[in-house]
Amino acid sequence: MSKQIVIHCQPELLQSIHENDLDWSYSKTQHNEVDVIIPYTKDVEKVNNQLEDDELCEYFGLDYDRVNCIELV
């Protein structure tokens, strides 16, 4: 299985998620949360290594204040 970045965020970001054509799903474990799934490619790894969490969210068009957690799985 390939690595991916999962950004757990509030559903209020669904419009931004759609506008930025990001892959997402409703959380299987958290009520009222959506998970943005970003494949961990070499390009994404390079961006991830250079940016802080808030900058990473901004890079993908997400409001960091609406993000609950970011993890690499």
Secondary structure, DSSP 8 states (H G I E B T S, - for coil): ---EEEEEE-GGGHHHHHHTT-EEEE-SSSTT-EEEEEE--HHHHHHHHHS-HHHHHHHTT--GGGEEEEEE-
